[in-house]
Structures are given as structure tokens and as C-alpha cells.
Amino acid sequence: MKHLTLILTVYLLTITIFSCVQTQVIKPAQKIKVLAKFLSDEGGDKVLISKFLVIKVFSDTTLFSDTIFVGYYFYKTNKQKFDTVLLTLNKYDGKTTIKNYFTCPDYDAKIGIQKAKINFIDIDYWEGCETGKGDCKPLTFTRSKQEKNWFLIMPCGGTETSVTISGIDNSFKKQLRLFHNNCPPYIELTDLADGRYSAYMTACGLGGQVKFNLKTN
């Protein structure tokens, strides 16, 4: 009886260990999130390929080129091409002669290539606000009620950049701190309420405060 109990215990322990190993092995692949600008269609047969210029990588992933290629099935394409997009991608691990090649989840462009709205604050404007030698009137960024995936891209200030974005009425505050390899700094505006905001930067090459308004048409 003791011998049978020992055998059952060893068997159950083995099954448990095997299950844990299996669970670790079948972890889903990490999705790569990228803000990008559409450049061109590169053709294809069953799988179509589009080329994009990378603006900002959100995921903890290093891309080794400013341009990437994205594949998707021809029958899962978007009806229209978007100028700026939010890409959700899988790394392609198969054999291909195309460098920097990724695919949409399930090769579905409706999932992987979504319209994005991107506004920018350029370095010359920010520097003009810092020095007082430029036109530093508050900027206004507008959206429609239907728009999603709305982002604001800001300039890098040097090796290390810190930015604090605040609502003028103190209803919102967000702090960003990043090094040059993670530039540019950004904030998603999608769920922010209309109103007045300020962004204050401290960095070795750029600093000071800029103000901007968010408005829904």
C-alpha cells in the first residue's frame, strides 16, 4: 500500500511539473506597438506588404531601422490607406529576404493597421518659448468626436529628458522621464478632456514651458 501511494505521488508530481513547463512554453508572442507613417504599397499576391516610416515604438522592443515592412492577407486589408497609423505587429520568424519584416495579428490589417492622429511640438517652437525669442502663443490641437488613437509627440531635450504635462485646472498630471534611446517623448491625448494644458521640460539641451489647448470639433 505504501509502495502504491509513493508511485501515485511521484506520478502526480511529474504531471504537475510537466503542466507548468507546458504553460511556460505556450506563452503568446508579445505584440509590438508602433506609431508610423504610411510610405508605399509594395505589392504581393496572397500576402500584401506595405512600407512604413517609424515615428515612435511603444513596446519594449528595438527596431533596427527607421522603415519597416508589414504583411497582411489581401482579403483582410483596410478599404482606405491612412497617412499616420498605430501598428500592432507580430515579429515574423519565418524565412524571408525582406529585412525588417513584420505581420499583422492573424494577417488582419483591420486589427494591425489602425488610423492614428498625431500632433507634434517641434524643437524650434519649444526653444523659442524657452528663450523668449520666438512666438510662444499657446498651440491648439483639434479632433473630431469619432477619432481615436490620438498622440502628441514632443522633441528630445538631450541625453536625458524629463517632461511634466499638467492640466491648467489641476485635473491631470503626468510625468515622463526617458533617455535618448527612447526618444521622442509622447503622450496619448485620446482620453484627455478638452481644455488648457502645459508641458514643462528639463534637459541639458532644451527646457522651459509650452502651453497647448485640446479642442473637439
N, C-alpha and C positions, 0 to 999 in steps of 0.2 A: 504493500500500500504506500509506504514512504517512497519507494522507488518510482511508482507511478506518479505520485504528486510532484516529485523532482522533475520528471520528464515533462509534465504539463507546464510547470513553472518555467523551465528553460524554453519550451515551445512558445509560450505566450510572450516571454521577454524578447525572443527572436522576432516575432511578428511585430511587436511594438517598435523595435529598433528599425526594422525594415520599412515600416509605415512612415516613421519620422524622416528617414533618408529619402523615401519617395516624395514626401511633401516638399522637401527642400529642392529636389531636382526639378520639379514641375512648376516652379515659380514662374509667373507670367513675365514676359520681357518688359523692361522699362520703356515707357513711351517717351519720346523726345519731343519737346515743345519748342517751337522756333517762330519768331516773328520774321517775316520775309517779304520781299518784293518780287512779283512775277516778272520774269525776263523773257521767256520764249517757250513755245512748244517744240519738243524735239522729235515728235513722231512716235511710231511704234505700231504694232499690229494688235494683238490681244491686250497687251500692256502698253499704255501710253505713258510718255515721260515728259515732264515739264521741268524747266530750269528756273531756279530762284536765287536771288541775292539775299544773303543772311543779314538781318538787321540786329537781332538780339536772340541769344539762346537762353531759354529759361531753365532747362533741365541741367543737372549736374553732369554735363557731357561736353567733351571737347570736340569741336568740329575743326578739321584741318584745312578748310578752305572757306573763302567768302561766298562761294557759289556751290549749290548742291542740286542734285537731280532727284526727282520724286516720281515713283511709278504707281499706276493705278489702272484698273480694268477699264476698257473703253466704254462698257455699259454701266459703269459706276462713276462717270465723270460729272462735273458740275455743268449746268447749262450755260453759264457765263463765266468768263475769266475775271478774277479780281486783281486789282492792281497791288494792294497790300493784303497779306493773309496771315492767319495764325495756322501754322502747320503742326499736326500731331502725327508723328512718324515712328516707324519701326526701323531698326537697323537691318540692312539686308546682309545675310550671312552666306548667301549662295555664290556661285561663280558668275562673274560679270566683268566685262572690260571697261565698264563705266566707273570712273572714280567718284567718290563722294555720293554714292547712290543709296537712297532710302525708299521705303514704300509706305503707303497709307495703310492704316489698320484694315485688314480684310481687303486690301487693294481698293478701298472705297474712298474716292475723292470727296464725297459729301461729308465724310467724317474727318478725313485728314487735311483737307484744304478748305478752311472757312474764311469768310471775309473778315478783315480787321480794319479798324480805323486807327491811324497813327498820327499823332501830332508831335512836333519837335520844338524844343527851345534850343536855338543854336548858340555856339560859343561866343560869337560876336555880340549878340544881344546881351547875354549874361555879363560879358566883360564890360559892356557899356553901362550896365546898371551898377557894377562894382566900382568903376572908376568915376561915374557921374559924367562921362564924356559922350554918352550915347543916348538915344531915345529910349527911355525906360518906362514908357506908358504900359500899364497892365495889358497883358495879352488876353484874347478871348478865344476859347475853343468851343465849337458848337457841335451838336449831334442831333440826329432825329430820334424819335421815340423808339423806333424799331432797331436801332443799331446796337450791336453787341461787340465784345472784344475790342474795347477802346483803350488805347495806351498812349502815355506821354513819355517820350524819350528825351533825356537831358544830356548835356555834354559832360565829359570826364574833366576832372579838375587837376589830375596829376597821378602820381603813383598810387595814392590812396584818396578816395573821395567820400565825404560824408554829406548827406543831404537830409534836411528835415522839412517835410511837407505838412503844412497846418491849414486848417480852415480858419478864416478870419474870426468866425464866431466861436472858435474853440470846440467845434463839434467833431473835428477829425484831426488826427496827428499820426504821422508815420515817419520813421527814421530809416534811412538807408546808409549802409557803410559797405564799400566794396573797393577792391584793389583793381589795378589797371587791366588785369587779365579777365575781369568780369564786367568791364565797361561795355556799353554805356549804362548809367543808372536809368531806371524806368519806374513808372507807377501805373497800375491799371486804374483807369478812370471809370470803367463800366458802371460800377455801383455807387459812385460818388454823387452826392446830391448837387444840384445846381447851386452856384454861389461863388464867393470870393475865396481864393487860396493864396498862400505864399510858399515859396521854396527857398530855404536858406542853405547855402553850400559853404563848407570849409574844406580847403585843399591847398596844396602847395602852389598850384598854378592858376587857380581861379577861386573866387569866393563871392560873398555877398548875397543879397536877396533879390528875387524876382517875384512879381505878383501876376496871377492869372485868374480869369473868370471862366466858369463852366456854365454852358447855356444849352438848353434843349429847345429846338425849334418845334 
